[in-house]
Amino acid sequence: MSFVAPVSGTTGSFIPFYNPTTPAAASESSLTFNNLSATTAAVSLPKKRLRDSDRPLSFLGEDISSHVHQQMLDIDRLIVHHVENVRVELTERRKRFARQILAAIEERVSKRLKAKEEEMERMGKLNWALEERIKSLCVENQIWRNLAQSNEVTANVLRSNLEQVLAAQMKVEEQKGEDVEDAESCCCGENQDEEGKVMVSGWKRLCRNCQCGGDGFSGVVSFVSSLIMEGE
Protein backbone atom coordinates (compact mmCIF):
# COMPACT_ATOMS: atom_id res chain seq x y z
CA MET A 1 0.00 0.00 0.00
CA SER A 2 1.33 3.47 -0.93
CA PHE A 3 1.08 6.78 0.91
CA VAL A 4 1.65 10.36 -0.17
CA ALA A 5 2.62 13.40 1.82
CA PRO A 6 -0.25 15.67 3.00
CA VAL A 7 -0.89 18.82 1.11
CA SER A 8 -0.81 22.12 2.98
CA GLY A 9 -4.09 22.91 4.68
CA THR A 10 -4.91 19.30 5.27
CA THR A 11 -4.61 17.21 8.34
CA GLY A 12 -1.27 15.82 9.43
CA SER A 13 -2.25 12.20 8.81
CA PHE A 14 -1.24 10.36 5.62
CA ILE A 15 -3.91 9.73 3.07
CA PRO A 16 -3.79 6.29 1.46
CA PHE A 17 -3.22 6.18 -2.31
CA TYR A 18 -5.90 3.59 -2.76
CA ASN A 19 -9.27 3.43 -1.20
CA PRO A 20 -8.91 1.62 2.15
CA THR A 21 -12.10 -0.23 1.38
CA THR A 22 -10.45 -2.02 -1.56
CA PRO A 23 -8.57 -5.04 -0.19
CA ALA A 24 -7.86 -6.42 -3.67
CA ALA A 25 -4.60 -4.42 -4.12
CA ALA A 26 -2.75 -6.50 -1.50
CA SER A 27 -3.84 -9.75 -3.07
CA GLU A 28 -2.96 -8.54 -6.58
CA SER A 29 0.56 -7.49 -5.59
CA SER A 30 1.68 -11.12 -5.28
CA LEU A 31 1.01 -12.89 -8.60
CA THR A 32 2.04 -16.51 -8.99
CA PHE A 33 2.55 -18.29 -12.30
CA ASN A 34 2.72 -22.06 -12.29
CA ASN A 35 4.93 -23.41 -15.07
CA LEU A 36 4.88 -20.03 -16.83
CA SER A 37 1.18 -20.17 -17.54
CA ALA A 38 0.84 -16.71 -19.06
CA THR A 39 -2.63 -17.23 -20.44
CA THR A 40 -4.18 -18.12 -17.09
CA ALA A 41 -2.52 -15.17 -15.38
CA ALA A 42 -3.51 -12.77 -18.14
CA VAL A 43 -7.13 -13.90 -18.01
CA SER A 44 -7.56 -14.12 -14.23
CA LEU A 45 -6.05 -10.72 -13.38
CA PRO A 46 -8.37 -8.58 -15.49
CA LYS A 47 -11.44 -10.33 -14.02
CA LYS A 48 -10.37 -9.50 -10.48
CA ARG A 49 -9.48 -5.99 -11.41
CA LEU A 50 -12.74 -5.50 -13.23
CA ARG A 51 -14.52 -6.50 -10.06
CA ASP A 52 -12.34 -4.13 -8.07
CA SER A 53 -12.78 -1.37 -10.60
CA ASP A 54 -16.46 -1.24 -9.79
CA ARG A 55 -15.46 0.52 -6.61
CA PRO A 56 -14.38 4.08 -7.32
CA LEU A 57 -10.95 5.27 -6.23
CA SER A 58 -10.50 8.87 -5.12
CA PHE A 59 -7.46 10.96 -4.37
CA LEU A 60 -7.84 14.51 -3.09
CA GLY A 61 -11.46 14.36 -4.09
CA GLU A 62 -10.67 13.27 -7.65
CA ASP A 63 -11.57 9.97 -9.25
CA ILE A 64 -8.39 8.19 -10.33
CA SER A 65 -9.96 4.84 -11.07
CA SER A 66 -9.36 5.17 -14.83
CA HIS A 67 -5.67 5.95 -14.32
CA VAL A 68 -5.18 3.04 -11.99
CA HIS A 69 -7.01 0.76 -14.37
CA GLN A 70 -4.83 1.89 -17.26
CA GLN A 71 -1.69 1.32 -15.25
CA MET A 72 -2.87 -2.15 -14.30
CA LEU A 73 -3.52 -2.94 -17.96
CA ASP A 74 -0.04 -1.72 -18.87
CA ILE A 75 1.47 -3.89 -16.14
CA ASP A 76 -0.54 -6.85 -17.38
CA ARG A 77 0.72 -6.27 -20.90
CA LEU A 78 4.30 -6.07 -19.66
CA ILE A 79 3.90 -9.28 -17.69
CA VAL A 80 2.33 -11.07 -20.66
CA HIS A 81 5.07 -9.77 -22.93
CA HIS A 82 7.77 -10.90 -20.50
CA VAL A 83 6.16 -14.30 -20.09
CA GLU A 84 5.94 -14.64 -23.86
CA ASN A 85 9.60 -13.73 -24.19
CA VAL A 86 10.53 -16.27 -21.54
CA ARG A 87 8.41 -18.91 -23.27
CA VAL A 88 10.03 -18.16 -26.64
CA GLU A 89 13.49 -18.26 -25.09
CA LEU A 90 12.76 -21.56 -23.36
CA THR A 91 11.39 -22.96 -26.61
CA GLU A 92 14.53 -21.87 -28.44
CA ARG A 93 16.68 -23.40 -25.73
CA ARG A 94 14.77 -26.66 -25.97
CA LYS A 95 15.14 -26.65 -29.74
CA ARG A 96 18.85 -25.83 -29.47
CA PHE A 97 19.35 -28.59 -26.90
CA ALA A 98 17.40 -31.03 -29.06
CA ARG A 99 19.54 -30.07 -32.07
CA GLN A 100 22.70 -30.61 -30.03
CA ILE A 101 21.47 -34.02 -28.91
CA LEU A 102 20.54 -34.95 -32.47
CA ALA A 103 23.92 -33.74 -33.72
CA ALA A 104 25.72 -35.83 -31.08
CA ILE A 105 23.61 -38.87 -31.95
CA GLU A 106 24.19 -38.37 -35.66
CA GLU A 107 27.93 -37.99 -35.10
CA ARG A 108 28.07 -41.18 -33.05
CA VAL A 109 25.94 -43.07 -35.56
CA SER A 110 28.05 -41.75 -38.45
CA LYS A 111 31.22 -42.88 -36.69
CA ARG A 112 29.78 -46.35 -36.16
CA LEU A 113 28.58 -46.53 -39.75
CA LYS A 114 31.99 -45.42 -40.98
CA ALA A 115 33.68 -48.07 -38.82
CA LYS A 116 31.28 -50.71 -40.15
CA GLU A 117 31.91 -49.59 -43.73
CA GLU A 118 35.67 -49.75 -43.19
CA GLU A 119 35.29 -53.22 -41.67
CA MET A 120 33.13 -54.34 -44.60
CA GLU A 121 35.67 -52.92 -47.05
CA ARG A 122 38.46 -54.73 -45.23
CA MET A 123 36.48 -57.98 -45.26
CA GLY A 124 35.78 -57.48 -48.98
CA LYS A 125 39.48 -57.09 -49.70
CA LEU A 126 40.24 -60.17 -47.61
CA ASN A 127 37.58 -62.17 -49.45
CA TRP A 128 38.98 -61.01 -52.78
CA ALA A 129 42.50 -62.08 -51.73
CA LEU A 130 41.18 -65.46 -50.59
CA GLU A 131 39.31 -65.95 -53.87
CA GLU A 132 42.46 -65.13 -55.85
CA ARG A 133 44.44 -67.55 -53.69
CA ILE A 134 41.84 -70.27 -54.25
CA LYS A 135 41.96 -69.65 -58.01
CA SER A 136 45.75 -69.87 -58.04
CA LEU A 137 45.61 -73.07 -55.97
CA CYS A 138 43.07 -74.56 -58.40
CA VAL A 139 45.31 -73.71 -61.36
CA GLU A 140 48.35 -75.14 -59.57
CA ASN A 141 46.39 -78.26 -58.67
CA GLN A 142 45.37 -78.70 -62.31
CA ILE A 143 48.99 -78.28 -63.41
CA TRP A 144 50.19 -80.89 -60.94
CA ARG A 145 47.38 -83.23 -62.01
CA ASN A 146 48.33 -82.88 -65.67
CA LEU A 147 51.99 -83.43 -64.76
CA ALA A 148 51.09 -86.54 -62.77
CA GLN A 149 49.05 -87.89 -65.67
CA SER A 150 51.90 -87.22 -68.12
CA ASN A 151 54.37 -88.85 -65.72
CA GLU A 152 52.07 -91.84 -65.40
CA VAL A 153 51.87 -92.15 -69.18
CA THR A 154 55.66 -91.84 -69.42
CA ALA A 155 56.10 -94.47 -66.71
CA ASN A 156 53.75 -96.84 -68.54
CA VAL A 157 55.66 -96.31 -71.79
CA LEU A 158 58.99 -96.89 -70.06
CA ARG A 159 57.61 -100.00 -68.35
CA SER A 160 56.40 -101.44 -71.64
CA ASN A 161 59.73 -100.59 -73.31
CA LEU A 162 61.62 -102.23 -70.46
CA GLU A 163 59.45 -105.33 -70.70
CA GLN A 164 60.09 -105.47 -74.43
CA VAL A 165 63.84 -105.08 -73.92
CA LEU A 166 63.86 -107.77 -71.24
CA ALA A 167 61.84 -110.10 -73.44
CA ALA A 168 64.20 -109.50 -76.36
CA GLN A 169 67.21 -110.07 -74.11
CA MET A 170 65.71 -113.32 -72.84
CA LYS A 171 65.13 -114.44 -76.40
CA VAL A 172 68.72 -113.57 -77.29
CA GLU A 173 70.00 -115.47 -74.26
CA GLU A 174 67.82 -118.46 -75.13
CA GLN A 175 69.10 -118.32 -78.69
CA LYS A 176 72.68 -118.16 -77.43
CA GLY A 177 72.04 -121.10 -75.14
CA GLU A 178 70.67 -123.13 -77.99
CA ASP A 179 73.68 -122.19 -80.15
CA VAL A 180 76.07 -123.21 -77.35
CA GLU A 181 74.29 -126.52 -76.92
CA ASP A 182 74.46 -127.11 -80.66
CA ALA A 183 78.15 -126.23 -80.68
CA GLU A 184 78.83 -128.52 -77.73
CA SER A 185 76.94 -131.32 -79.36
CA CYS A 186 78.91 -130.82 -82.55
CA CYS A 187 82.23 -130.82 -80.67
CA CYS A 188 81.28 -133.97 -78.81
CA GLY A 189 80.45 -135.73 -82.07
CA GLU A 190 83.76 -134.78 -83.66
CA ASN A 191 85.74 -135.91 -80.62
CA GLN A 192 83.92 -139.22 -80.60
CA ASP A 193 84.72 -139.71 -84.29
CA GLU A 194 88.39 -138.89 -83.71
CA GLU A 195 88.51 -141.19 -80.69
CA GLY A 196 86.91 -143.91 -82.75
CA LYS A 197 89.42 -143.44 -85.51
CA VAL A 198 92.27 -143.57 -82.97
CA MET A 199 90.85 -146.75 -81.47
CA VAL A 200 90.48 -148.36 -84.87
CA SER A 201 94.01 -147.41 -85.87
CA GLY A 202 95.26 -148.71 -82.53
CA TRP A 203 93.52 -152.01 -82.96
CA LYS A 204 94.95 -152.26 -86.42
CA ARG A 205 98.43 -151.64 -85.05
CA LEU A 206 97.79 -154.10 -82.30
CA CYS A 207 96.75 -156.68 -84.79
CA ARG A 208 99.80 -156.07 -86.93
CA ASN A 209 102.10 -156.23 -83.94
CA CYS A 210 100.52 -159.44 -82.82
CA GLN A 211 100.93 -160.93 -86.23
CA CYS A 212 104.41 -159.59 -86.91
CA GLY A 213 106.13 -159.57 -83.50
CA GLY A 214 107.15 -162.67 -81.57
CA ASP A 215 106.24 -161.37 -78.14
CA GLY A 216 102.59 -160.29 -78.02
CA PHE A 217 102.68 -158.64 -74.58
CA SER A 218 105.43 -156.25 -75.52
CA GLY A 219 103.44 -155.24 -78.55
CA VAL A 220 100.37 -154.43 -76.45
CA VAL A 221 102.45 -152.33 -74.04
CA SER A 222 103.94 -150.35 -76.82
CA PHE A 223 100.47 -149.83 -78.30
CA VAL A 224 99.05 -148.47 -75.04
CA SER A 225 101.99 -146.15 -74.59
CA SER A 226 101.52 -144.86 -78.10
CA LEU A 227 97.84 -144.16 -77.38
CA ILE A 228 98.75 -142.23 -74.23
CA MET A 229 101.24 -140.13 -76.11
CA GLU A 230 98.73 -139.36 -78.86
CA GLY A 231 96.15 -138.39 -76.25
CA GLU A 232 98.54 -135.93 -74.72
C-alpha positions in Angstrom: 0.0 0.0 0.0 1.3 3.5 -0.9 1.1 6.8 0.9 1.7 10.4 -0.2 2.6 13.4 1.8 -0.3 15.7 3.0 -0.9 18.8 1.1 -0.8 22.1 3.0 -4.1 22.9 4.7 -4.9 19.3 5.3 -4.6 17.2 8.3 -1.3 15.8 9.4 -2.2 12.2 8.8 -1.2 10.4 5.6 -3.9 9.7 3.1 -3.8 6.3 1.5 -3.2 6.2 -2.3 -5.9 3.6 -2.8 -9.3 3.4 -1.2 -8.9 1.6 2.2 -12.1 -0.2 1.4 -10.4 -2.0 -1.6 -8.6 -5.0 -0.2 -7.9 -6.4 -3.7 -4.6 -4.4 -4.1 -2.7 -6.5 -1.5 -3.8 -9.7 -3.1 -3.0 -8.5 -6.6 0.6 -7.5 -5.6 1.7 -11.1 -5.3 1.0 -12.9 -8.6 2.0 -16.5 -9.0 2.5 -18.3 -12.3 2.7 -22.1 -12.3 4.9 -23.4 -15.1 4.9 -20.0 -16.8 1.2 -20.2 -17.5 0.8 -16.7 -19.1 -2.6 -17.2 -20.4 -4.2 -18.1 -17.1 -2.5 -15.2 -15.4 -3.5 -12.8 -18.1 -7.1 -13.9 -18.0 -7.6 -14.1 -14.2 -6.1 -10.7 -13.4 -8.4 -8.6 -15.5 -11.4 -10.3 -14.0 -10.4 -9.5 -10.5 -9.5 -6.0 -11.4 -12.7 -5.5 -13.2 -14.5 -6.5 -10.1 -12.3 -4.1 -8.1 -12.8 -1.4 -10.6 -16.5 -1.2 -9.8 -15.5 0.5 -6.6 -14.4 4.1 -7.3 -10.9 5.3 -6.2 -10.5 8.9 -5.1 -7.5 11.0 -4.4 -7.8 14.5 -3.1 -11.5 14.4 -4.1 -10.7 13.3 -7.7 -11.6 10.0 -9.3 -8.4 8.2 -10.3 -10.0 4.8 -11.1 -9.4 5.2 -14.8 -5.7 6.0 -14.3 -5.2 3.0 -12.0 -7.0 0.8 -14.4 -4.8 1.9 -17.3 -1.7 1.3 -15.2 -2.9 -2.2 -14.3 -3.5 -2.9 -18.0 0.0 -1.7 -18.9 1.5 -3.9 -16.1 -0.5 -6.9 -17.4 0.7 -6.3 -20.9 4.3 -6.1 -19.7 3.9 -9.3 -17.7 2.3 -11.1 -20.7 5.1 -9.8 -22.9 7.8 -10.9 -20.5 6.2 -14.3 -20.1 5.9 -14.6 -23.9 9.6 -13.7 -24.2 10.5 -16.3 -21.5 8.4 -18.9 -23.3 10.0 -18.2 -26.6 13.5 -18.3 -25.1 12.8 -21.6 -23.4 11.4 -23.0 -26.6 14.5 -21.9 -28.4 16.7 -23.4 -25.7 14.8 -26.7 -26.0 15.1 -26.7 -29.7 18.8 -25.8 -29.5 19.3 -28.6 -26.9 17.4 -31.0 -29.1 19.5 -30.1 -32.1 22.7 -30.6 -30.0 21.5 -34.0 -28.9 20.5 -35.0 -32.5 23.9 -33.7 -33.7 25.7 -35.8 -31.1 23.6 -38.9 -31.9 24.2 -38.4 -35.7 27.9 -38.0 -35.1 28.1 -41.2 -33.1 25.9 -43.1 -35.6 28.0 -41.8 -38.5 31.2 -42.9 -36.7 29.8 -46.3 -36.2 28.6 -46.5 -39.8 32.0 -45.4 -41.0 33.7 -48.1 -38.8 31.3 -50.7 -40.1 31.9 -49.6 -43.7 35.7 -49.8 -43.2 35.3 -53.2 -41.7 33.1 -54.3 -44.6 35.7 -52.9 -47.1 38.5 -54.7 -45.2 36.5 -58.0 -45.3 35.8 -57.5 -49.0 39.5 -57.1 -49.7 40.2 -60.2 -47.6 37.6 -62.2 -49.5 39.0 -61.0 -52.8 42.5 -62.1 -51.7 41.2 -65.5 -50.6 39.3 -66.0 -53.9 42.5 -65.1 -55.8 44.4 -67.5 -53.7 41.8 -70.3 -54.3 42.0 -69.7 -58.0 45.8 -69.9 -58.0 45.6 -73.1 -56.0 43.1 -74.6 -58.4 45.3 -73.7 -61.4 48.3 -75.1 -59.6 46.4 -78.3 -58.7 45.4 -78.7 -62.3 49.0 -78.3 -63.4 50.2 -80.9 -60.9 47.4 -83.2 -62.0 48.3 -82.9 -65.7 52.0 -83.4 -64.8 51.1 -86.5 -62.8 49.1 -87.9 -65.7 51.9 -87.2 -68.1 54.4 -88.8 -65.7 52.1 -91.8 -65.4 51.9 -92.2 -69.2 55.7 -91.8 -69.4 56.1 -94.5 -66.7 53.8 -96.8 -68.5 55.7 -96.3 -71.8 59.0 -96.9 -70.1 57.6 -100.0 -68.3 56.4 -101.4 -71.6 59.7 -100.6 -73.3 61.6 -102.2 -70.5 59.5 -105.3 -70.7 60.1 -105.5 -74.4 63.8 -105.1 -73.9 63.9 -107.8 -71.2 61.8 -110.1 -73.4 64.2 -109.5 -76.4 67.2 -110.1 -74.1 65.7 -113.3 -72.8 65.1 -114.4 -76.4 68.7 -113.6 -77.3 70.0 -115.5 -74.3 67.8 -118.5 -75.1 69.1 -118.3 -78.7 72.7 -118.2 -77.4 72.0 -121.1 -75.1 70.7 -123.1 -78.0 73.7 -122.2 -80.1 76.1 -123.2 -77.4 74.3 -126.5 -76.9 74.5 -127.1 -80.7 78.2 -126.2 -80.7 78.8 -128.5 -77.7 76.9 -131.3 -79.4 78.9 -130.8 -82.6 82.2 -130.8 -80.7 81.3 -134.0 -78.8 80.5 -135.7 -82.1 83.8 -134.8 -83.7 85.7 -135.9 -80.6 83.9 -139.2 -80.6 84.7 -139.7 -84.3 88.4 -138.9 -83.7 88.5 -141.2 -80.7 86.9 -143.9 -82.8 89.4 -143.4 -85.5 92.3 -143.6 -83.0 90.9 -146.8 -81.5 90.5 -148.4 -84.9 94.0 -147.4 -85.9 95.3 -148.7 -82.5 93.5 -152.0 -83.0 94.9 -152.3 -86.4 98.4 -151.6 -85.0 97.8 -154.1 -82.3 96.8 -156.7 -84.8 99.8 -156.1 -86.9 102.1 -156.2 -83.9 100.5 -159.4 -82.8 100.9 -160.9 -86.2 104.4 -159.6 -86.9 106.1 -159.6 -83.5 107.1 -162.7 -81.6 106.2 -161.4 -78.1 102.6 -160.3 -78.0 102.7 -158.6 -74.6 105.4 -156.3 -75.5 103.4 -155.2 -78.6 100.4 -154.4 -76.5 102.4 -152.3 -74.0 103.9 -150.4 -76.8 100.5 -149.8 -78.3 99.0 -148.5 -75.0 102.0 -146.1 -74.6 101.5 -144.9 -78.1 97.8 -144.2 -77.4 98.7 -142.2 -74.2 101.2 -140.1 -76.1 98.7 -139.4 -78.9 96.1 -138.4 -76.3 98.5 -135.9 -74.7 
